[in-house]
Amino acid sequence: MPPGRAGSLESLRRLNRLRVIRALRDEGLISRADIARRTGLSRSTVSSLVADLQADGLVVERPEPGSAYGAQGGRPPILLSFDASAGAAVGVDFGHSHLRVAVADLSSQVMAERHQAIDVDRAADNALDAAAAMVEQVLADAGLEQDRVIAIGMGLPGPVDAVTGVVGSTVILPGWAGMRPAAELERRVGIHVDVDNDANLGALAEIAFGAARGARDVIYIKVASGIGAGIVIGGNLQRGSTGVAGELGHVLADPDGRVCRCGNRGCLETVAAAPALTDLLRASRPGEITTRTMIALAQEGDLGARRVLDDAGRAIGRALAVLVNTLNPERIVVGGELGTAGDWLLEGIRESLRRYALPRAVEAAGVVAGVLGDRAEVLGALSLVISDTQRLSSADLSRV
């Protein structure tokens, strides 16, 4: 068989394996016939994939509850269950000023979670040391030994080269530039680490657990101290050739605007990210203005706060219109700190999309707020590990 043909068949089998795993996770207890109906796969394909999963220790057979015998007095019906206890995954979320770590079983049930404030941007070694210590703590909290962990998923608020794993930006994460963060954390904890951009992980989380559940063509916008997009097309995360796909915050918004930290002028984040908005309000409001206080002011009826949020939404929508026309998503999810502003931000986005994007594309793309809040990225880091069917294999679980 030609090599390309063999690779295509292997990729299809991995995709089908993931479909079976999702059916098992979603249903809890399910028969082989019901898996076939749910996934559209043939019964022979389902039986083969289930046999593989049983050999890997991921699936167990259980009699139907309350059924001692079958309808004809024979063997009771057999149902299948995903064995979530076969291993565990760890998620590590580095924000610009926080660290969050969680551990979950293979059904994505979080067993323990910790959070702390820390300067991530400039103190990479300190942040990685803190993450290694927190991994040990959450495993202890969950009563798990380290050898139960199949891998760690890690998120960073900046671009990571998809091929080399190197952090490439000297301005977004100045203390991490040139570093291979996955290798550095792996050296500290002795567990395999996968790393990705935080907006990508937010997209994975909202698809798996949140506002985009069940969707296959999704744009997730994280609006916080920066603005980034996680793009999922046909169920596949789009990272780009060097890992910078989705850097929406550095799309031109104002040719005569402020100089951005990236060196260009008038980038979207200089007019619509949280620091730009709070700066606008500080000129006319006494006391400290944070993102939370700005959103609270808008909710209480402050016209200035509502104006800056609406203007930010309109700017984001103008930049987003190009992606909507190009990618034709079925869902746009807005997360990050500013995602909690709700319609004060979302209505501006919707208005710009109606004005600048194709009507058919806008009709298909519902704009909704994320529902996972500040836990989206750590849940996405867990999903990065748990949804990897290549990792859920006998080779990787042989030590479990």
C-alpha positions in Angstrom: 0.0 0.0 0.0 1.4 3.5 -0.9 2.7 5.4 2.2 0.2 8.2 1.8 -2.7 5.8 1.7 -1.5 4.1 4.8 -1.2 7.5 6.6 -4.7 8.5 5.6 -6.1 5.3 6.9 -4.3 5.6 10.2 -5.5 9.2 10.6 -9.1 8.1 9.9 -8.8 5.3 12.5 -7.6 7.9 15.1 -10.5 10.2 14.3 -12.9 7.3 14.6 -11.3 6.3 17.9 -11.9 9.8 19.2 -15.5 9.6 18.2 -16.0 6.4 20.1 -14.2 7.8 23.2 -16.5 10.9 23.1 -19.6 8.8 22.9 -18.4 6.7 25.9 -17.6 9.9 27.9 -20.9 11.6 27.0 -23.1 8.6 27.8 -21.4 7.0 30.7 -22.8 3.5 29.9 -23.6 2.6 26.3 -23.8 -0.5 24.1 -21.8 -1.1 21.0 -24.9 -0.8 18.9 -25.7 2.6 20.4 -22.1 3.8 19.8 -22.6 2.8 16.1 -25.9 4.7 15.9 -24.4 7.8 17.6 -21.2 7.9 15.6 -22.5 6.7 12.2 -19.7 4.1 12.2 -20.4 0.5 11.2 -20.8 -2.1 13.9 -17.7 -4.0 12.8 -15.6 -0.7 13.0 -17.0 0.0 16.5 -16.2 -3.5 17.7 -12.7 -3.3 16.4 -12.1 0.1 18.1 -13.7 -0.9 21.3 -11.4 -4.0 21.4 -8.4 -1.7 21.0 -9.6 0.5 23.8 -10.2 -2.5 26.1 -6.7 -3.7 25.4 -5.4 -0.2 26.4 -7.3 -0.4 29.7 -9.6 2.5 28.8 -12.9 0.7 28.4 -14.5 -1.9 30.6 -17.7 -4.0 30.2 -20.5 -3.8 32.7 -23.9 -5.6 32.8 -26.9 -3.4 32.2 -28.0 -2.0 35.6 -30.9 -4.0 37.1 -30.7 -6.7 34.5 -29.6 -10.1 35.9 -30.6 -12.0 32.7 -31.4 -11.2 29.1 -34.9 -11.1 27.7 -34.7 -14.9 26.8 -33.1 -15.8 30.1 -29.6 -15.8 28.7 -26.7 -13.5 29.2 -27.6 -10.0 30.4 -27.0 -7.1 28.0 -23.5 -5.8 28.1 -22.8 -2.1 28.2 -19.5 -0.3 27.9 -18.0 2.3 30.2 -15.0 4.6 29.8 -12.5 3.8 32.6 -11.7 7.3 33.7 -9.5 5.9 36.5 -7.0 4.5 33.9 -5.0 7.7 34.2 -5.0 11.4 34.9 -4.2 14.7 33.1 -2.7 17.9 34.5 -3.5 21.4 33.1 -1.2 24.4 33.7 -2.4 27.9 32.8 0.1 30.8 32.8 -1.7 34.1 32.6 0.3 37.4 32.5 -0.1 37.7 36.3 -1.4 34.4 37.5 -0.8 30.6 37.6 -3.6 28.0 37.7 -3.0 24.2 37.9 -5.7 21.5 37.8 -5.7 17.7 37.7 -8.5 15.7 36.1 -9.3 12.0 35.4 -9.7 10.9 31.8 -13.4 11.8 31.8 -12.3 15.5 32.4 -13.7 15.5 36.0 -11.5 17.9 37.9 -10.1 16.3 41.0 -8.1 19.2 42.4 -7.2 22.8 41.5 -5.0 25.6 42.8 -4.4 29.2 41.8 -1.9 31.9 42.7 -0.9 35.4 41.6 2.6 35.6 40.1 4.5 37.8 37.7 4.7 35.4 34.7 5.8 37.7 31.9 9.3 38.6 33.2 10.1 35.8 35.6 10.0 32.6 33.5 12.2 30.5 35.8 10.3 31.5 38.9 7.0 30.8 37.2 8.1 27.4 36.0 9.4 26.5 39.5 6.1 27.6 41.0 4.2 25.5 38.4 6.3 22.4 39.2 5.6 22.8 42.9 1.9 23.4 42.2 1.7 20.2 40.1 3.0 18.2 43.1 0.5 20.0 45.3 -2.6 19.2 43.2 -1.5 15.6 42.8 -1.3 15.3 46.5 -4.6 17.0 46.9 -6.2 14.5 44.6 -4.4 11.5 46.2 -2.6 10.6 43.0 0.9 9.3 42.3 2.9 11.0 39.6 3.0 7.8 37.4 -0.8 8.1 37.0 -0.4 11.3 34.9 -0.4 10.6 31.1 0.8 14.2 30.3 0.6 17.8 31.2 -1.1 20.5 29.0 0.3 24.0 29.4 -1.0 27.3 28.2 0.9 30.6 27.6 -0.4 34.0 26.8 1.8 34.4 23.8 2.8 32.8 20.5 4.6 29.4 20.7 6.3 28.0 17.5 4.2 25.0 16.6 7.2 23.1 15.3 10.1 24.0 17.7 8.1 24.8 20.8 10.1 28.1 21.2 8.5 31.2 22.5 9.1 33.7 19.8 8.0 37.1 21.1 10.3 39.4 23.0 7.5 41.9 23.8 4.5 39.8 24.8 6.5 37.5 27.1 9.9 39.2 27.5 11.2 36.7 30.1 10.3 33.7 27.9 11.7 34.7 24.5 13.8 31.9 23.0 12.8 29.4 25.7 11.2 26.0 25.2 8.8 26.1 28.1 7.4 22.6 27.6 10.9 21.1 27.8 11.7 23.3 30.9 8.6 22.2 32.8 9.1 18.6 31.7 12.7 18.7 33.1 11.3 19.9 36.4 8.5 17.4 36.9 9.5 14.4 34.8 6.2 14.2 32.9 5.6 14.9 29.2 4.4 18.4 28.6 2.4 19.8 25.6 2.2 23.6 25.2 -0.1 25.9 23.3 -1.3 29.5 23.2 -3.9 30.4 25.8 -6.6 31.5 23.2 -6.2 28.1 21.5 -6.8 26.4 24.8 -9.8 28.6 25.5 -11.3 27.5 22.2 -10.8 23.8 23.1 -12.4 24.3 26.5 -15.5 26.2 25.2 -16.0 23.4 22.6 -15.6 20.6 25.1 -17.4 22.0 28.1 -18.9 25.4 27.3 -20.6 27.8 24.9 -19.4 26.1 21.7 -20.2 22.5 22.8 -20.9 20.4 19.7 -19.7 23.0 17.2 -17.0 22.2 14.7 -16.3 25.6 13.2 -15.6 28.1 16.0 -13.7 31.3 16.6 -12.9 32.0 20.2 -11.8 35.5 21.0 -10.0 36.1 24.3 -10.2 39.8 25.2 -8.1 40.7 28.2 -4.7 42.5 28.5 -4.3 41.4 24.9 -6.6 40.1 22.2 -6.1 36.7 20.6 -8.2 34.2 18.7 -8.4 30.4 18.9 -9.6 29.1 15.5 -11.2 25.7 15.1 -12.2 24.5 11.6 -13.8 21.2 11.0 -13.0 20.2 14.6 -9.3 20.9 14.1 -7.4 23.7 15.9 -5.6 25.9 13.4 -2.2 27.0 14.7 -0.6 28.2 11.5 2.9 27.3 10.2 4.7 28.9 13.1 2.1 29.0 15.8 0.9 32.7 15.4 -2.5 32.0 13.8 -5.2 34.0 15.5 -3.1 37.0 16.7 -6.1 39.2 16.1 -4.9 41.9 18.6 -2.2 42.9 16.0 -4.6 43.5 13.1 -4.6 47.2 12.1 -7.4 49.1 13.7 -6.3 52.7 13.4 -3.5 53.8 11.0 -2.8 56.9 13.1 -3.2 55.2 16.4 -0.9 54.5 19.3 2.3 52.6 18.8 1.8 49.0 19.9 4.2 46.9 22.0 4.8 44.8 18.8 6.3 47.9 17.1 3.4 48.6 14.7 1.0 51.5 15.0 -2.7 51.3 15.7 -3.1 47.5 16.4 -6.5 46.4 17.6 -5.3 45.8 21.2 -4.2 49.5 21.5 -7.9 50.5 21.1 -9.9 47.5 22.4 -7.8 45.5 25.0 -8.5 46.0 28.7 -5.5 48.4 29.4 -6.6 50.8 26.6 -10.2 50.9 27.9 -9.2 51.5 31.6 -6.8 54.2 30.5 -9.7 56.0 28.8 -11.8 55.9 31.9 -9.1 57.0 34.3 -9.0 60.5 32.8 -12.5 61.2 34.0 -13.0 58.8 37.0 -11.6 59.2 40.5 -9.8 56.2 42.1 -8.4 53.1 40.6 -10.1 51.7 37.5 -9.6 48.0 36.8 -11.3 45.8 34.3 -13.7 44.6 36.9 -14.6 48.0 38.1 -15.1 49.2 34.5 -17.6 46.3 33.9 -19.3 47.0 37.2 -19.7 50.6 36.3 -21.3 49.6 33.0 -23.7 47.3 34.8 -24.6 50.1 37.2 -25.5 52.5 34.3 -22.3 54.5 33.9 -22.5 55.9 30.3 -18.8 56.4 29.9 -18.0 52.8 30.8 -20.8 51.6 28.5 -19.4 53.8 25.7 -15.8 52.4 25.9 -17.1 48.8 25.9 -19.4 49.4 23.0 -16.6 51.1 21.0 -14.2 48.3 21.8 -16.8 45.8 20.6 -17.2 47.7 17.3 -13.5 47.7 16.7 -13.2 44.0 17.5 -16.1 43.3 15.2 -14.5 45.2 12.3 -11.3 43.1 12.6 -13.3 39.9 13.1 -15.4 40.5 10.0 -12.5 39.4 7.8 -12.2 36.1 9.6 -16.0 35.6 9.5 -16.1 36.1 5.7 -13.0 33.9 5.2 -13.8 31.0 7.6 -17.6 31.1 7.8 -17.8 29.9 11.5 -20.9 28.6 13.1 -20.1 30.1 16.5 -18.1 33.0 17.8 -17.3 32.8 21.6 -16.0 35.9 23.4 -14.0 35.1 26.6 -11.3 36.6 28.7 -11.7 39.3 31.3 -13.8 41.5 29.0 -16.0 38.5 28.0 -17.8 39.0 31.3 -19.0 42.4 30.1 -21.8 40.6 28.2 -23.9 42.6 25.7 -22.1 45.9 26.5 -19.3 44.4 24.5 -21.1 41.8 22.4 -23.6 44.2 20.8 -20.8 46.3 19.4 -19.2 43.2 17.9 -22.5 42.1 16.4 -23.2 45.6 14.9 -19.8 45.7 13.2 -20.3 42.2 11.8 -23.7 43.1 10.4 -22.1 46.1 8.7 -18.8 44.7 7.5 -19.3 41.0 6.9 -21.4 39.0 4.4 -25.0 38.6 5.6 -25.0 34.8 5.0 -21.8 34.5 7.1 -23.2 36.7 9.9 -26.4 34.8 10.0 -24.5 31.5 10.5 -22.2 32.9 13.2 -23.9 33.4 16.5 -21.9 35.7 18.8 -22.0 34.5 22.5 -20.2 35.0 25.7 -17.9 32.3 27.0 -19.3 30.5 30.1 -16.1 29.1 31.6 -14.6 32.4 32.9 -11.1 32.5 34.1 -11.0 28.7 34.2 -11.3 28.3 30.4 -7.6 28.1 29.7 -6.8 25.5 32.4 -9.7 23.4 31.3 -8.4 23.7 27.7 -5.0 22.6 28.8 -6.6 19.4 30.3 -8.6 18.9 27.0 -5.3 19.3 25.1 -4.1 16.1 26.8 -7.3 14.2 27.2 -8.6 14.6 23.6 -5.3 13.5 22.1 -6.1 10.0 20.9 -2.5 9.4 20.0 -1.6 9.8 23.7 -4.5 7.6 24.9 -2.8 4.5 23.6 -1.2 1.4 25.1 2.3 2.8 24.6 1.6 5.9 26.6 -0.6 4.1 29.3 1.8 1.2 29.7 3.2 2.8 32.9 -0.3 3.5 34.3 
